[in-house]
Amino acid sequence: MNLKFAFAIDKNRKFLNEHFGEADKYLIYEEKEGILVLISEELNSHKNDDESHEHGLKKKGNALSSMLKDKQVNVLVAKQFGRNLNIVSRHFIPVLISSDQPAEAIDTLQKYLHWLKDEWKKEPEQYMLFTMKSGILKSAVKEI
């Protein structure tokens, strides 16, 4: 089983300092023999969904979830998640990172890949939230 990851980035290919759904684009990586390999770059065509309404509504969350499921993504990597985290974590493993650079996140993700694979195999009602700094911490998703 190879996991696929979606990194929420800005126009400069750095992690966005906003919620996952606000990304300019997503870098899609696939794990191959323990190494994350870039397989595509997807524009976020849903970035402005719900703009006239309250931030973090279900329309954007559902549209992004559908797009990422079509790409067979399992893991979402971002600096922040919003209100849709409770919905998203039913379908994807959320990973909070502190780094601005995708290369730094890749190093840590590859080091703890076995934790993410174990979490994916469980297929719970809701996946746990992983928080990465110099190491990795696994915790339950809380209501936002």
NORTA-V320765 format. One record per residue. SS is DSSP state (A for helix, B for strand, O for the rest). BURIAL is b if it has 16 or more other ideal C-beta (glycine too) atoms within 10 Angstrom, else e. D_FIRST is the distance of its C-alpha to the first C-alpha in Angstrom with 1 decimal. Layout:
ss=[SS SS]
burial=[BURIAL BURIAL]
d_first=[D_FIRST D_FIRST]
//
This chain:
ss=[O O O B B B B B B O O O O B B O O O B A A A O O B B B B B B B B O O B B B B B B B B B O O O O O O O O O O O O O O A A A A A A A A A A A A A O O O O B B B B O B O O O O A A A A O O O O B B B B B O O O B A A A A A A A A A A O A A A A A A A A A A O O O O O O B B B B O O O B B B B O O O O O]
burial=[e e b b b b b b b e e e e e b b e e b b b b b e b b b b b b b e e e e b e e e e e e e b e b e e b b e e e e e b b e e b b e b b b e b b e e e e b b b b b b b b b b b b b e b b b e b b b b b b b e b e e b e e b b e b b e e e b e e b b e b b e e e e e e b b b b e b e e e b e e e e b e e e]
d_first=[0.0 3.8 6.5 9.8 13.1 16.6 19.5 22.9 25.5 29.1 31.0 31.2 27.4 27.8 26.3 28.5 30.8 30.5 28.2 24.8 26.4 29.2 27.2 28.7 25.3 21.6 19.8 16.2 13.9 10.5 8.9 9.2 9.8 10.9 13.0 13.3 14.7 16.9 16.3 18.9 21.7 22.6 26.1 26.5 28.7 28.8 30.3 33.7 32.9 35.0 37.1 40.3 39.1 37.9 35.0 31.6 32.2 29.8 30.3 28.5 25.7 25.1 25.4 22.9 20.4 20.8 20.5 17.3 15.7 16.8 15.0 11.7 12.2 10.9 13.2 16.9 18.9 22.7 26.0 27.0 26.0 28.7 29.6 26.6 24.4 24.9 23.8 20.9 19.4 19.1 16.4 15.0 14.9 18.2 18.9 22.5 23.5 27.0 26.7 28.1 26.2 22.6 22.6 23.5 20.7 18.2 19.6 19.4 15.8 14.7 16.9 15.5 11.8 11.3 13.4 11.4 8.2 10.8 12.4 9.7 9.3 13.1 13.6 17.2 19.9 19.7 17.3 19.0 20.3 19.6 22.6 22.5 25.7 26.1 23.6 21.5 22.7 21.0 23.3 23.8 24.4 28.1 30.1 31.4]
//
